[in-house]
Amino acid sequence: MEPYSLNTILIVFGGGVVGTALGGLWAIILCALVALVGIGVLLAGGSDFVLAQIAFGPIFGPHTGGFGAALMAGCYAVWKKNHPGGSAKDILTPLLHTSGDVMVMGGVLSVAAHLLLQVVVKIPILNQSDGVAVTLVLMTFLTRLVFLKESPIGQAASIKEHGLLGTNDYAISWAGWQSPMSKNIPMSFGMGLLSAGMAWGLKMQLDPLVAAGQVSGLGGFLAPLVVGWVFCILILLPLQVSTGTIQQVPIMHCMAIIAAWTFMHTGSVLAGGIAAVIAGMVQELSARLFYNHASSHVDPPAVGIAICTLLVNLLMKPEFLNMAALFK
């Protein structure tokens, strides 16, 4: 898709309105379902359009209607004092239940995120990160600042009371049920091994199709990279529809995509598992720095993906430190 065409801008706006109406978590679950369909299309020898342009592109990507729209518009709704859940940290409540201008704002901010991504991917070094994750993080920092007048690290009073990295015995934690390292590390390692294995298996299926010209190189790379991410987003369904401990499922899509990214560079499942452990730690640190003390949702997995993708690429790519050569 031409990023600056009128049709693209209109589609991005529409996706942002719909994603805002759905609410953040429903939107990203829908994004993952579309991605799953896109992977199926590729396995059948079809186009990468569904996966690359709808699920992870401008139409309904995580930075636009597929997640970010609801986060950004949620800050606006709190500023307007009509957020249906009462908090810009609420990613479960559909924002359909607020005023129409909130949904319009979700569309407008999705267009802004789409345009920002076109800049992010052209900035040296920064473009070695995951552009979608970087854009999502920057836009949620910006809307927090503009509408809630808060810094990236949140409220000074909470930081003073609990300490910057403090959790008040996990009472203020994002996903406190998985915050302790005794849980975080084995969960991350296991998901890393699984995601790397899924990437390996899917790559073996798609490589012959790429070689035969039936599947694009982009599709052949993107599907193994995100299959674990898709798996982990779909795991979040109970978080949306359940309560209590049933709701408290592991949130692992950061670990999954970083493990797959590492595997794609190295061919090592073990390296993927180790990278996932690091990603899990970065995700938790991101929650403590940017989420726990704040009054809006800056997504810890997105921060973790942005940071760890940059690190993996700088460590592994031939034009940088080329550590992937050690695994050959």
Residue pairs with C-beta under 8 A, 6 or more apart in sequence:
1 8
1 53
1 57
1 58
1 59
2 8
3 58
3 114
3 118
4 118
8 58
8 114
9 111
9 114
11 58
11 59
12 58
12 59
12 64
12 65
12 107
12 110
12 111
12 114
13 107
13 108
13 110
13 111
14 65
14 107
15 58
15 59
15 60
15 64
15 65
15 66
15 69
15 107
15 110
16 64
16 65
16 69
16 73
16 106
16 107
16 108
16 109
16 110
16 111
17 65
17 69
17 103
17 104
17 106
17 107
18 27
18 60
18 65
19 27
19 60
19 64
19 65
19 66
19 67
19 68
19 69
19 70
19 106
19 110
20 65
20 69
20 70
20 73
20 95
20 102
20 103
20 105
20 106
20 107
21 94
21 95
21 96
21 103
21 106
22 30
22 70
22 94
22 95
22 96
23 70
23 91
23 92
23 93
23 94
23 95
24 67
24 70
24 71
24 74
24 91
24 92
24 297
25 91
25 92
25 236
25 239
25 240
26 94
26 240
27 60
27 65
27 66
27 67
27 69
27 70
28 62
28 66
28 67
28 233
28 236
29 233
29 234
29 236
29 237
29 240
30 60
30 66
31 55
31 60
31 61
31 62
31 66
31 67
31 233
32 55
32 229
32 230
32 233
32 234
33 234
34 50
34 54
34 55
34 60
34 66
35 50
35 51
35 55
35 56
35 226
35 229
35 230
36 230
36 234
37 50
38 48
38 49
38 50
38 51
38 52
38 54
38 55
38 223
39 51
39 202
39 223
39 226
39 227
39 230
41 47
41 48
41 50
41 51
42 48
42 51
42 206
42 209
42 215
42 219
42 220
42 223
43 202
43 205
43 206
43 209
43 223
45 209
45 214
45 215
46 215
47 216
47 219
48 215
48 216
48 218
48 219
48 222
51 219
51 222
51 223
51 226
52 218
52 219
52 222
53 59
54 60
55 61
55 66
56 62
56 132
56 222
56 226
58 64
58 114
59 65
60 66
61 132
62 68
62 132
62 133
62 136
62 302
63 110
63 113
63 114
63 117
63 132
63 133
63 135
63 136
63 139
64 110
64 113
64 114
65 106
65 110
67 136
67 299
68 109
68 110
68 113
68 135
68 136
68 139
68 140
69 106
69 107
69 109
69 110
69 113
70 91
70 95
70 106
71 88
71 91
71 136
71 140
71 143
71 296
71 297
71 299
72 105
72 106
72 109
72 110
72 113
72 139
72 140
72 143
73 95
73 102
73 103
73 105
73 106
73 109
74 83
74 88
74 90
74 91
74 95
74 296
74 297
75 88
75 140
75 143
75 144
75 146
75 147
75 148
75 296
76 102
76 105
76 109
76 143
76 147
77 83
77 84
77 88
77 95
77 98
77 99
77 102
78 86
78 87
78 88
78 147
78 148
78 295
78 296
79 147
79 148
80 98
80 99
80 101
80 102
82 98
82 99
82 102
83 90
83 93
83 95
83 98
84 93
84 94
84 95
84 97
84 98
85 92
85 93
87 295
88 144
88 147
88 148
88 295
88 296
88 297
89 291
89 294
89 295
89 296
89 297
90 297
91 297
92 239
92 240
95 102
95 103
95 106
96 103
109 139
109 143
112 139
113 135
113 136
113 139
116 135
116 138
116 139
117 131
117 132
117 135
120 126
120 127
120 131
120 134
120 135
120 138
121 127
121 131
125 310
125 314
126 134
126 310
128 309
128 310
128 313
128 314
128 317
128 320
129 306
129 307
129 309
129 310
129 313
130 257
130 305
130 306
130 309
133 302
133 303
133 305
133 306
133 309
134 306
136 299
136 302
137 298
137 299
137 302
137 303
137 306
140 296
140 297
140 298
140 299
140 302
141 152
141 290
141 298
143 296
144 150
144 152
144 294
144 296
144 298
145 151
148 295
148 296
150 294
150 295
150 296
152 289
152 290
152 298
153 159
153 164
153 289
153 290
153 293
153 294
154 290
154 291
154 292
154 293
154 294
154 295
155 293
155 294
155 295
158 172
158 292
158 293
159 293
162 168
162 172
162 292
162 293
164 288
164 289
164 293
165 285
165 288
165 289
166 288
167 173
167 176
167 179
167 288
167 292
170 176
170 177
170 179
170 180
172 292
172 293
173 179
173 287
173 288
173 292
174 287
174 291
174 292
174 300
175 248
175 251
175 287
175 300
177 183
177 245
177 248
178 184
178 187
178 248
178 250
178 251
179 284
179 287
181 281
181 284
184 280
184 281
184 284
185 277
185 280
185 281
187 250
187 252
187 255
187 280
188 252
188 255
188 276
188 277
188 279
188 280
188 281
189 273
189 274
189 276
189 277
190 273
191 228
191 232
191 250
191 252
191 255
191 256
191 259
191 276
192 255
192 256
192 258
192 259
192 272
192 273
192 274
192 275
192 276
192 277
192 279
193 259
193 269
193 270
193 272
193 273
193 276
194 228
194 231
194 256
195 227
195 228
195 229
195 231
195 232
195 255
195 256
195 257
195 259
195 260
195 263
195 272
195 276
196 228
196 259
196 260
196 262
196 263
196 268
196 269
196 271
196 272
196 273
196 276
197 269
198 224
198 227
198 228
198 231
198 260
199 224
199 225
199 227
199 228
199 259
199 260
199 263
199 264
199 272
200 224
200 263
200 269
202 223
202 224
202 227
203 220
203 224
203 264
206 215
206 219
206 220
206 223
206 224
207 220
209 215
209 220
210 216
210 217
210 219
210 220
221 264
224 260
224 264
225 257
225 260
225 261
225 264
226 257
226 260
227 260
228 253
228 256
228 257
228 259
228 260
229 253
229 256
229 257
229 260
231 256
232 250
232 251
232 252
232 253
232 255
232 256
233 253
235 249
235 250
235 252
236 249
236 251
238 246
238 247
238 249
239 247
239 248
239 249
239 251
251 301
252 280
253 301
254 279
254 280
254 282
254 283
254 300
254 301
254 302
254 304
254 305
254 308
255 276
255 277
255 279
255 280
255 283
256 276
257 305
257 309
258 275
258 276
258 278
258 279
258 304
258 305
258 308
258 309
258 312
259 272
259 273
259 275
259 276
259 279
260 272
261 275
261 308
261 309
261 312
262 268
262 271
262 272
262 274
262 275
262 276
262 312
262 316
263 269
263 271
263 272
265 312
265 316
265 317
265 324
265 327
266 272
266 316
266 324
266 327
267 327
267 328
268 327
271 327
275 308
275 312
278 308
279 304
279 305
279 308
280 304
282 303
282 304
282 307
282 308
283 300
283 301
283 303
283 304
284 300
286 300
286 303
286 304
286 307
287 300
290 298
290 300
290 303
291 297
291 298
291 299
291 300
313 320
314 320
314 321
315 321
315 323
316 322
316 323
316 324
317 324
318 324
318 325
